[in-house]
Amino acid sequence: MNTIDETYYFPLDRYIDPERMSRIREFAQSRETPFLVVDLDLIKERYERFQKTMPFAKVYYAVKANPMDEVIEVLRDLGSNFDVATRYELDQLLRLGVDPSRMSYGNTIKKRSDIAYFFEKGVRVFCSDSFEDTQNIADHAPGSRIFFRLITEGSGSDWPLSRKFGAHSDLIFNLALRSRDLGLVPWGLSFHVGSQQRDIGQYDDGISRAKYLFNCLRDEGIRLSMINIGGGFPANYVDPTLPMETYASEIKRFLHEDFGDVLPEVLIEPGRGMTADAGVIVSEIVLVAKKSKNGLYRWVYLDIGMFGGLIETFNEAIRYPIYFDKTGKSEEIILAGPTCDSMDILYQNYRYRMPHSCRIGDRAYIFSAGAYTQSYSSVNFNGFPPLEAFVLPRNAQPVATVS
Ligand SMILES: Cc1ncc(COP(=O)(O)O)c(C=O)c1O
């Protein structure tokens, strides 16, 4: 039932401090929407938080989450390493002066020519989860270090990365043996618990499966020395998660329970947890309409939708905090995007509220939108250009970047 007339309440201070918000408002004032604005200070803060809470882990930032040059530059200067998915990301990192020794080719699905390209450019760390790919790595990146990705269920996560990636332990066991025979250096194991993982215990499962394989392979003379626990670290969406500090202390406990006092080299590949909270999408209400005279809910169409960068609203998986900058009585609404595709509905089951006083042309702010938005936006669907992204200026003047 549509609960009309409830006073509009949005916990703004859970997502942004007032000073940042006023800078965003100011920046947005004279600018065509939609666009993403990213606060680089927050990226720095997140990187430092990973370092502080998980000092035992080396960070490999997952470039795909937010590949803006400025984000990469900040992380490069802070000393981050990079999880690279394609030769295009590799080219970008090289252009920005990142040394290949700070990269790993983490995509298990790659062409032989791409493996050769990475090798030629100096990358010596590859991930695999199949015999075919491992053979290709041996052929085109001889002598490289290789790590193997375990399959996970992804349960407990908002955006699972199951089935398509990783392989079962028995296959990985044989793969490690084969890689040695092929002249590669079996380095370690990886897994990804699913993105925006809310169940910290999923890391425990992955770690104990990895430890079991460490033992089995040691019996065969292979001494693995690295565990890569992937991403899954939380961003600040509508449903709260435990704080990052709890993720870190629990993961540390799991690692020590399985590996004892001396840990292998630990890698993490945060994407969402690094960049999501640093980004705000500024959008505009295009239309507010009812579908029937007695319809309960009004449809609110924004100028950004699934194809403009909010594809992770698919099945309402990621629930972005969406803020209408008005006060007063409010109503539950259905939120949709601007394109001519009926799939382009953001939220119709989970009910967002909008103040009655909102009008066509008013702004809507989408928080925690710095990850998997601009990089997902379509190039020309319905003629819409890809989502523009800017760095939030520390003072008044905007600095334009990627379009
Ligand atoms: C191999 C790999 N590592 C890390 C990540 C980043 O995960 P998250 O955004 O959950 O931190 C991804 C995301 O797709 C991935 O595919």
The ligand as a Gaussian input file, in Angstrom:
#p B3LYP/6-31G(d) Opt

LIG

0 1
 C       38.893000     -10.734000     -10.616000
 C       38.183000      -9.653000      -9.889000
 N       38.780000      -9.108000      -8.814000
 C       38.202000      -8.103000      -8.122000
 C       36.972000      -7.596000      -8.501000
 C       36.394000      -6.451000      -7.711000
 O       35.405000      -6.883000      -6.870000
 P       34.626000      -5.871000      -5.938000
 O       34.120000      -4.789000      -6.784000
 O       33.588000      -6.696000      -5.290000
 O       35.613000      -5.345000      -4.945000
 C       36.277000      -8.174000      -9.565000
 C       34.958000      -7.705000      -9.930000
 O       34.335000      -8.083000     -10.874000
 C       36.920000      -9.221000     -10.289000
 O       36.332000      -9.767000     -11.368000

